Structure formats: structure tokens, C-alpha cells
Amino acid sequence: MPNEGPEQKQKAFDACPHCGKKLSPWQQVLLSVDRALTCKNCWYRIILDAYEKEPDKTKPDEEGKKEKGN
């Protein structure tokens, strides 16, 4: 399963998730660098997550508790 991660990311760059139109090699490079691209076929905005893993959800809760205590 750990080997599927990089392959799955590359598959996400192959086509628009909304209309399925294949992205050109140049569009794939732009998407991998900028993390955002607009499909020229359906005008769907493709935005890739900035985080490789989910952010830690305990930190905002702790900050909220500190503010309420003051």
C-alpha cells in the first residue's frame, strides 16, 4: 500500500476530475507546481491540497480553550 501513494498522485494529474478530459503534459506540470489549475474544457478549478497529511486537529481546540479561559 505505501507504494500506491506516489502513483495515485500522478493519476490525479492525468485528467480533470469533473469532466474527465485529459490534461496536456504542460497542464500536468503547472498543476504539480502551482497546485491549482482551471480546466479549459469545463472551467472547473482543480485545487490540490497543500497538506501531504491531515493537519493536527488538536491545536485549534487547545487555542480556543486558552482564549475562553482568559
Order of alpha helices (4+ residues) and beta strands (2+ residues): alpha-alpha-beta-beta-alpha
